[in-house]
Amino acid sequence: MKRPPDQGPGDLNVSRAVTTASLTRDEPRAAMLAAVTTMLLWSSGNVLAKYVSLPGVQLAFYRIVVGAAVYAAVLTVTGGRLTWRTIRLALPGAVAFSLDICIFFTAIKWTTVANATVIAALQPILLLFVAERLFGEKLNPRTVALIAVTLAGVTLVVFGSTGSPVWSPSGDALAFVATVVWAWYFVASKKARNHLGAIEYQTAVLVIGPFIVLPLALLSEGGLARPSASELGLVAVMALVPGTGHLLMNWAHAYLPITLTSTLTLSLPVLSTIGAALVLGEAVVAWQLVGMAVVIAGLALLIRIDAPTIDPA
């Protein structure tokens, strides 16, 4: 099998030619832990995106700019640098990431967190159609069944409220478009990680990002507004907390099947619902608790089935 470009203790930033070697069992296990931790970090981003008062595209621009500054510094400190080769290999992921957060942040402003997250939970289904063709990942019937069960639990979580949330068809449509672009980002990132270290790749994605998002921000309603100090502080939190999740997932992509990492994202509606209850005061009702239990059980079984046989592309 192909060994990812990450090799030693500082492997998050090492980029070298892919060599043939055997993975130790510790690497997939560490990657699984990184991917699970990512879900906790990413779920906070959904709540923060709803909480911050900046419009979606403007929020995306400032979040990328802050992230670019942070990771450019990290790359420099760790002895790395960006080359034209790095930019070329990272470009598809950068375009996908930039468009995704612009679209999703706008969607979550226009529609409910519940609607946006359940639509985003369709991503694993989209990736089922490309995993074998692009990465040679074969699915067994148990995996497909567990994905279906977990998706049913997600549906209970996001639609279990007895209230009548404000619904926006435009917001839901944007959330679906964001889901397609989000799937593209996963595919592009996994491909890029065959050639680039995780920090190198993430830095390139974020450095390219402002050039993609700035025109969209300038053309958005109200133009590019200057954030307040409190808004900028929350943007920094988004860049550091969910942003660290992107770093961990980009590292894990080199060791885990894309079907597994994408299925783990089914936990995001559950975690986001809990976060919304704690931060935004949104109620959690009995059916949502049942759905959370189904999701947790389904993901636990999926991890138990797939983890021992992880074989990275």
C-alpha positions in Angstrom: 0.0 0.0 0.0 1.1 3.6 -0.4 2.4 5.3 2.7 1.3 9.0 3.0 3.9 11.7 2.9 3.8 12.1 6.7 6.6 10.1 8.3 8.0 11.2 11.6 7.0 13.0 14.8 6.7 16.2 12.9 4.8 14.5 10.1 2.0 17.1 9.9 4.3 19.2 7.7 6.5 16.8 5.9 6.0 16.5 2.2 8.0 14.0 0.2 7.5 11.4 -2.5 5.1 8.7 -1.6 6.9 5.4 -0.8 5.7 1.9 -0.4 5.8 0.6 3.1 3.5 -1.0 5.7 1.4 1.1 8.0 1.6 0.3 11.7 -1.7 -0.3 13.4 -1.1 2.8 15.5 -1.4 5.2 12.6 -5.0 4.2 11.6 -6.0 4.3 15.3 -4.5 7.8 15.8 -6.2 8.9 12.6 -9.5 7.6 13.9 -9.0 9.5 17.1 -8.2 12.6 15.1 -11.3 12.2 12.9 -13.6 11.8 15.9 -12.0 14.8 17.6 -12.6 16.7 14.4 -16.4 16.2 14.7 -16.4 17.8 18.1 -14.4 20.8 16.8 -16.5 21.2 13.6 -19.8 21.1 15.5 -18.8 24.2 17.3 -18.4 26.0 14.0 -22.0 25.4 13.1 -23.2 27.1 16.3 -20.7 30.0 16.0 -21.7 30.6 12.3 -25.3 31.1 13.4 -24.3 33.2 16.5 -21.9 35.6 14.7 -23.9 38.5 13.2 -21.7 38.9 10.1 -23.4 37.9 6.8 -22.3 34.4 5.6 -19.9 35.4 2.8 -18.3 38.1 4.9 -17.9 35.7 7.8 -16.3 33.2 5.4 -13.8 35.8 4.1 -12.6 36.9 7.6 -12.5 33.3 8.9 -10.2 32.3 5.9 -8.0 35.4 6.3 -7.4 34.7 10.0 -6.8 31.0 9.3 -4.3 31.9 6.6 -2.3 34.1 8.9 -2.3 31.5 11.6 -1.2 28.6 9.4 1.3 30.6 7.4 3.0 31.3 10.7 2.8 27.7 11.8 4.2 26.5 8.4 7.1 29.0 8.7 7.9 28.0 12.3 8.0 24.3 11.4 10.4 24.9 8.5 8.0 24.5 5.7 7.2 26.7 2.7 4.7 27.0 -0.1 5.8 26.3 -3.6 4.0 26.6 -6.9 3.7 22.8 -6.9 2.0 23.0 -3.5 -0.4 25.7 -4.8 -1.2 23.6 -7.9 -2.0 20.4 -5.9 -4.0 22.3 -3.2 -6.0 24.4 -5.7 -9.0 22.1 -6.1 -9.4 21.7 -2.4 -9.0 25.5 -1.9 -11.7 26.3 -4.4 -14.0 23.6 -2.8 -13.4 24.8 0.8 -13.8 28.4 0.0 -17.1 28.0 -1.9 -18.4 25.5 0.7 -18.0 27.8 3.7 -19.4 30.8 1.7 -22.5 28.8 0.7 -23.0 27.0 4.0 -22.5 30.0 6.2 -25.1 31.8 4.1 -27.5 28.8 4.3 -27.2 28.6 8.1 -28.1 32.3 8.3 -31.2 31.9 6.0 -32.6 28.6 7.4 -32.5 26.7 10.7 -29.4 25.0 12.0 -31.5 21.8 12.0 -32.4 22.0 8.3 -28.8 23.0 7.3 -27.2 20.1 9.2 -29.6 17.4 8.1 -29.0 18.4 4.5 -25.3 18.4 5.1 -25.6 14.9 6.5 -26.4 13.7 3.0 -22.7 14.0 2.1 -21.8 10.3 2.9 -24.5 9.2 0.5 -22.9 11.3 -2.3 -19.5 9.8 -1.6 -20.7 6.3 -1.7 -21.0 6.7 -5.5 -17.4 7.7 -6.0 -15.4 6.0 -3.2 -14.8 2.7 -5.1 -14.1 4.3 -8.5 -11.7 7.0 -7.2 -10.1 5.3 -4.2 -10.8 1.6 -4.6 -12.8 1.4 -1.4 -15.2 -1.5 -1.4 -18.3 -1.3 0.8 -19.7 -4.3 2.6 -23.5 -4.6 3.2 -23.1 -4.0 7.0 -21.5 -0.7 6.4 -24.2 0.4 4.0 -26.9 -0.7 6.5 -25.2 1.2 9.4 -25.0 4.3 7.3 -28.8 4.0 6.6 -29.5 3.5 10.3 -27.3 6.4 11.4 -28.9 8.7 8.8 -32.3 7.7 10.2 -31.1 8.8 13.6 -29.9 12.1 12.2 -33.4 12.7 10.8 -34.9 12.2 14.2 -32.5 14.6 15.7 -33.1 17.5 13.4 -36.8 17.0 12.9 -37.7 15.9 16.3 -38.6 19.3 17.7 -42.3 19.8 18.4 -42.0 23.5 17.5 -42.4 25.0 14.0 -39.0 26.5 13.0 -38.7 29.2 10.5 -38.1 27.6 7.1 -36.5 29.0 4.1 -36.5 27.1 0.8 -33.7 29.3 -0.5 -31.6 28.4 2.6 -32.3 24.7 2.2 -31.3 24.9 -1.5 -28.1 26.6 -0.5 -27.4 23.9 2.1 -27.8 21.2 -0.5 -25.4 23.0 -2.9 -23.0 23.3 0.0 -23.3 19.6 0.7 -22.2 18.8 -2.9 -19.3 21.1 -2.7 -18.4 19.7 0.8 -18.2 16.2 -0.8 -15.9 17.7 -3.5 -13.7 19.1 -0.7 -13.3 15.7 0.9 -12.4 14.1 -2.4 -9.9 16.9 -3.3 -8.3 16.8 0.2 -7.8 13.0 0.2 -6.2 13.2 -3.3 -3.9 16.1 -2.2 -2.8 14.2 0.8 -1.1 11.6 -1.4 1.4 14.3 -2.2 1.3 17.0 0.5 1.8 17.2 4.3 -1.3 18.2 6.3 0.0 21.6 7.4 1.4 22.3 4.0 -1.9 21.5 2.4 -4.1 23.4 4.9 -1.9 26.5 4.6 -2.1 26.5 0.9 -5.9 26.1 1.0 -6.2 29.0 3.3 -3.7 31.2 1.5 -5.5 30.7 -1.8 -8.9 31.1 -0.2 -9.1 35.0 0.1 -8.5 35.4 -3.6 -11.6 33.3 -4.2 -13.9 34.7 -1.5 -12.9 38.4 -1.6 -14.8 39.1 -4.9 -17.8 37.3 -3.6 -17.7 39.3 -0.4 -17.4 42.6 -2.3 -20.4 41.7 -4.5 -22.5 40.5 -1.5 -25.2 42.7 -0.1 -23.6 45.6 1.8 -20.2 44.9 0.5 -17.3 43.9 2.7 -18.1 45.3 6.2 -15.5 45.9 8.9 -16.2 43.5 11.8 -16.4 44.7 15.4 -13.8 43.6 17.9 -16.2 41.1 19.4 -17.1 39.7 16.0 -13.4 39.5 15.0 -12.7 37.6 18.3 -15.4 35.0 17.4 -14.0 34.7 13.9 -10.6 34.0 15.4 -12.2 31.3 17.6 -13.8 29.8 14.4 -10.4 29.8 12.7 -8.6 28.1 15.6 -11.2 25.6 16.8 -13.1 24.3 13.8 -9.9 25.2 11.8 -7.9 22.7 13.9 -10.5 20.2 13.0 -9.7 20.7 9.3 -6.0 20.1 10.1 -6.8 16.9 11.9 -9.1 15.6 9.2 -6.6 16.5 6.5 -4.0 14.5 8.3 -6.5 11.6 8.9 -7.4 11.5 5.2 -4.1 9.8 4.4 -4.9 6.8 6.7 -8.7 6.4 6.6 -11.2 5.4 3.9 -13.2 8.4 2.7 -16.4 6.4 3.3 -15.6 6.2 7.0 -14.5 9.8 7.5 -17.6 11.1 5.7 -19.9 8.9 7.7 -18.5 10.3 10.9 -19.9 13.6 9.8 -23.3 12.2 10.6 -22.5 13.0 14.2 -22.4 16.8 13.4 -26.2 17.3 13.6 -26.3 15.6 17.0 -23.4 17.6 18.3 -24.6 20.9 16.8 -28.0 20.3 18.3 -26.4 19.9 21.7 -24.3 23.0 21.1 -27.3 25.0 20.0 -29.2 24.0 23.1 -26.3 25.1 25.4 -25.3 28.3 23.5 -28.4 29.5 21.6 -31.0 28.1 24.1 -32.7 25.8 21.5 -34.8 23.1 23.2 -34.0 19.4 22.9 -37.0 17.1 22.9 -37.5 13.4 23.5 -37.4 12.3 19.9 -34.1 14.2 19.4 -32.6 12.3 22.3 -33.7 9.0 20.7 -32.1 10.1 17.5 -28.9 10.9 19.2 -28.8 7.5 20.8 -29.3 5.9 17.3 -26.6 8.0 15.8 -24.1 7.2 18.5 -24.8 3.5 18.4 -24.6 3.4 14.6 -21.3 5.2 14.5 -19.8 3.1 17.3 -20.7 -0.1 15.4 -19.4 1.4 12.2 -16.1 2.3 13.8 -15.8 -1.1 15.4 -16.4 -2.8 12.0 -14.2 -0.7 9.8 -11.3 0.4 12.1 -9.4 -2.9 12.2 -9.3 -3.1 8.4 -8.5 0.4 7.5 -6.5 0.6 4.3 -5.8 4.1 3.0 -5.9 4.9 -0.7 
